[in-house]
């Protein structure tokens, strides 16, 4: 069993209470998507408490605008997602979301 199961509701409430801090790039992409007619929710929070940069809940489509902090540096200059970003994407996919980076 989960060691903190007795605190699950309290932990989820604390997790969900964190305010999102959208970047300038996120706001610019959201504006561009609105301009082309892609109806979406900005900084959408799932029932599970995961914040999605832009989402279409009815189609379960998530767009994540990932800046440099979401990637590990590499000598080949390849973009390799860090653990947190990869884990969030996996969680969203397990919940039925299509995730676009």
Helices and strands as residue ranges (DSSP letters): G 5-7, H 8-16, H 24-35, E 41-45, E 51-56, E 61-63, G 68-70, E 71-72, E 80-81, H 83-94, E 98-100
